[in-house]
Every structure is written in C-alpha cells, then in structure tokens.
Amino acid sequence: MKKNLLVIAFLISVIGIQAQEGLRPLSGNINYFYKDLIPQGPKALVQHSSKTSLPSLQLPFIEDFSYSPSSSYPLNLFWSDSSVFVNSGFGIAPPSIGVATFDGLNKYGYPYTPNLTNMSMSLPADYLTSQAINLYTSGSNTLQPTDSVGLSFFYQARGRGDTPESTDSLILDLYKPAQGVWASRVWHAKGNTSPNTNDTIFKEAIVWLTDTAFLHDNFKFRFRNKATTAGDFDHWHLDYIYIEKFRSLLTYNLYDDVALGYIPTPFLTNYSAMPLKQYLASDKALSNSVFIRNNRFNDTTVGQNVSYESQMFEEPLTTPTYTYSGGANPTLKAFKYKGWNDLLPHRKPAFTHTFTFPAIDSVDYRIKHYIFRSGFPNDFIQANDTVTQYQCFRNYYAFDDGSAEGGYYILGSGGRILQQIKVNVGDTLRALRIYFDPVGNYNSTYKFRMNVWSDLGNGSPGLLIHVDSAATNIVKHYTVAPRPSTPEYVFQKPIYLSPGTYFIGFQQLVATGITVGFDKNINHSDRLWFDSGNGWTQSSIYGSAMIRAVFGPKIPPPVGIREFNSSKNNYFIAYPNPANNDLNIELKENVNGTYNIINSIGQTIKAGLLEGGTTSVQTSEFSNGVYFLTVTIKGQAPQCSKIIIQH
C-alpha cells in the first residue's frame, strides 16, 4: 500500500478522478508532537532507561496496556524499552482498552529512516522488551518443562492503521539466561499481499516454554517488527500478554475477564469539545456509547452478571457532580459470539445531568466508568474494569478525540478544507489549531491560507467572508526535543462572528495536498467539506479531521456586519447588506470623506468621494462574494466594514 502512495497520487492528479479526498499514513506520530494531545494522567510520558535494573518479576505476567488513556509509553514496571506507541485508538475491538502499536517510527514519533528512498524495503523498527522474569521458581517449587508454562498474546495487523505487506512481520524472540543469547523468531506473523480490510479480528497465539534453557531467573522476551521505516507504516497491535504455569493445551484461551474496550464517546452531540461560552443545553448528548465485553470465550449460555456505573467530577474536585447507575446485565455472553454488551443502560447510558459552569473561561469534567461483578473479586485483569475520560470545555471547537490514526488530504492547488461549526453567541475567531503532519523534506514548501465561509442556507458553504491576508508556512522538523507547542495559527486580523453557522478552514497552495491528522474513531464526516476544484463536496470518509477553530476575547464589533451598523461609535452605515446592484454609504454627519472597496485578496477595486448625506455606489459589476469597505473622514481614524455582494 505505502509503496504505491506517490504513484496513486500522481495518477489521480493526471486523470482527474472525481474522488479528490483521501487518507494516507502520517509521516510521524503527531500524538507525540503536540503537547495538548499528550494523554492526561499521572502516568503520562513515562520515560524508560536501558540502565534500569528492577527485581525479577514473578508469575503470572499479565499486561493489557489498559493505562493507555494516561500514558503513550509502556510502563517501566514491565518493559525495559519504549519504542512502541501505547494507545486507545488504533486497535479494532481489542480484548481490552489499550494496545501497543508497532510501526516505522521511533520513540519520539519520527521515522527511523527519514531519507529512505526504497519504499519496498522492510527494516528493523520497534522493540518491546520485557523486564527480567523469574522462570526458575514459582513459590517453593522449581519450574519444570512439564509445568505447561505458556506465553500467550493477541495481535492484529493493520487495525485502523496501515496494512503491513508480505515482507513486513511481527516477531517474538525469547532470551536464554544461562547462555546469554536470544532465540530469534520463535514465533512470527507476516503481513498481507493485499490490504485485507475485512480482517479486523484480534488473533491469539501461544508459545510453550518447555525448553529448559528458558526456565531460569532473568528470562526475557521481546516483540519486534520489520517495516518501512520512513513513516507511520505497517501497523501491528499487541494486547493481552499473559505468562503463567499449568496452562492447559486445550483451554488456554479461557479468560475469566470482563473489560471495557474503548474510551466512551463524548457527552456533546456535535463536538468532542467546544468553547465554554458557546455551550447551549441543546449541545448536550442525551446519551453516549460505552463498550463492554466478556472475554470468556466459551460463555455461550449462562453468561456473566456485569454491572456498570459512572461518576462525573468537575476538575479538580474529588466529589462527583453526577453519578449514573446502569444496573446489571445478568447474561452478558462471550464477545466472540455476541459482541459488545447490548443492554441499553450499559451500551447507551442516558445522560440526564445539567452542566452548570463556574464563572471561568474553561472547565474540564473527569468521568470514571466502572464495570464489576458481584462475587468475582479476582477478575483476570481488574485494571481494564475502569476507564477515565475527559469532557473539555475550552476556547475551541473540536470534532476529533485527540488522537490521529491517519492523515487526511485533498488534491489540487488551491483546494480548500473546511469544518462546519455553529456560533451560538457572537465571538471573535482568533486562530486555528491545525494538526498538520509536520515531518517532511526540508526542501519542500507547504503553504496555506486560512479562510471563513458563510452558510449557504442548506448546510453547505456559501460565500467567502474572510481570507487571512498572509500565506502561512507549515513548520517541519526532525528534532527530538523540545516538543512543539500547540499548533495555533493566528489570524492576521481576528474576525468577529455573529451567531450563525460558519465553515472554517484553510486553502492549500500545493497540488499534492497537505496532510492533516485524522481521527478514525469519532465520525463527523457530515461536518467536513472540501473543494478540490470541482465545487463543494461533503466528505464521505468516516472520521474527523483535526482542525479546531479557536475563539478569544471579544474585540470591538465593527469587524462584523450587523454589529458594525448597530454601533453608536461608527460614523457611517452601509446598506443594503447583502447588496445587489447598488450599495448606499450614509454618513451620520454632514462631512466629506473617501471610501475604498477592497476584495478578499487585498486589491482595491473601487474608490471615490463621499460628500455628506448618502452616496450610492454601483456594484452590479462586482462578483458575488465578501468585500471590505473602508471609509475615511478627515481628522478621524479610518473605519472598516464587511459587505456582501449577492446578485
């Protein structure tokens, strides 16, 4: 797949296929690059050292990466290196929340081989090496080859990432402590000859540790992958790693475990986050989605008695502001046969809480989700019974969940990508946070220009009402520290937006497209629009582009249209607005002045004198669109307003 990306992009641009939008692997891991995408929690960014020396771990060894909402790295307690990416978004229906993802990127999120020219090569990439494990004794007994010590794990190729090809592989090595050598490739899986997009099942593998060379203290195991190391390619996802003695050859996959599988969906209807001052009761979701599964594979009849609850806390308070109880599902069958828990109070818990905000600019809510079984205190992995999510009210609109599983792009120089938002309270659009893929060739130049469009009236982009005056370069880097700050691109002149629907985004100035981070888990394709030269089209790709409109302190309203005309401080009014063939400029005092009408790219297209009273300006020759009217009176500062021409 990756080997043909450039060829595909070239062919599409040449033959002009209508579908001009697409997804492609990122060049780097933007979840590492930008500070505000770092998982929240005390375990975030746990760093590792190869010099770390810990006492040998005792059996059982159990790891399911359920700490993924709070750490992007594997925990030092279990692992001696950290090049894999721990996350909650790449795996499809993982055994429990959180997977370790193997790709072509290093621990900092940059390509191992940024200048790789042969995209068909599969090279050594990520390693995940365990800490030392004692396989010599278990309690007071010495382990023997007949004790059925087994190492099992679940793995998935691709998931929501890039398909590994047949030359790519996931490999397991085992360490022989007494000999001080690694037994290589005791197990491996190869990629596919095709994208195989329908294969989304986590498969289980087990390796029996019957060789006495492994049954010593200081035993280790490691997973590694071979991939194209020029970007975020060739994904493998690992979960549910388990080593224990006395495992049956026939029943090794019977895990007495119920688990949460994903971070639940947001508590907002149309966004994952929005400005605090813009929130209305109608923005609240009436329910959200929770994903609960039973991992006991042979549980086809009686099922498990599973209860679900959640609590909401207003940060940093420790007393819940809202508690929900979904009761119990007494017959949750095995996921293998029945899928996610389908009991409505568990799957779609009603949200009846009323948000009440303090008099501050932003607030975060911490929501803890719990599942439990009465009479089962020894659930196989208790850590995956609790998941914490955050519902944020900041100064921006967000559609994504804060993670990127791919890159979104459109073709065509001058192509535009917009997000649809609704402004409930007049406010100032100050900047855009656009999570571009910033890793690239230093010799390449990627420029874009931010713009704002009105609503046509049917939920699609209408008229261009603002174009930023300067084209902006995207920052590209291969440095490992410090991490870049939040990618906030500030408008040269902030724009005051009255209540209404707007389309906000950017126009690219390159033909091959500029890649933007794309969340494949939360679908807001109905709010994503693009124009690659053939007119506006609503996106058909499931997910959300990582473009966030940032609003700031309210500036004086003369920047707006209706607000300008209603301000007592203005010395003129312009009407009708929108105008058709004539625009009237009325001075409030009997004085003389001048006017200039400027188009959206800064060119003066008409100018003239104002001699008291009302001056009529013919606009029949103007194209439909947004223009800037500047009026100057001697002794007064120039004043400006936007006018719309609509024939």
Secondary structure, DSSP 8 states (H G I E B T S, - for coil): -GGGHHHHHHHHHHHT-S--EEEE--SS-HHHHSGGGS--STTTT----TT-----B-S-EEE--TTTTT-SS--TTTBS---SEEESSSSSS-SSS-EEEE-SB-TTSSBSSTT---TT--EEEEEEEB--B--SEETTEE--GGG--EEEEEEEESTTS---BTT-EEEEEEEETTTTEEEEEEEEEE-BSS--TT----EEEEEE---TTTSSTTB-EEEEEEE-TTSS-S-EEEEEEEEESS--SSSTTEEEEEEE-S----SBSS-SEEEGGG--GGGB-SB----EEEEETT--SS-EEEEEEEEEEETT-SS-SEEEEEEEEEEE--HHHH-S---HHHHS-B--------SSS-EEEEEEEEEE-TT-TT-S-GGGGEEEEEEEEESB-B-S-S--SEEEEE-STT-EEEEEEEESS-EEEEEEEE-B-----TT---EEEEEEEEE-SSSSEEEEEEE-SS-EE-------SS-----EEEEEEEEEE-SEEEEEEEEESSSS---EEEESSS--GGGEEEESSS--EE--SSSEE-EEEEEES---GGGSSHHHHH-TT-SEEEESSSBSSEEEEEESSS-EEEEEEE-TTS-EEEEEEEESSEEEEE-TTS-SEEEEEEEEETTS--EEEEEEE--
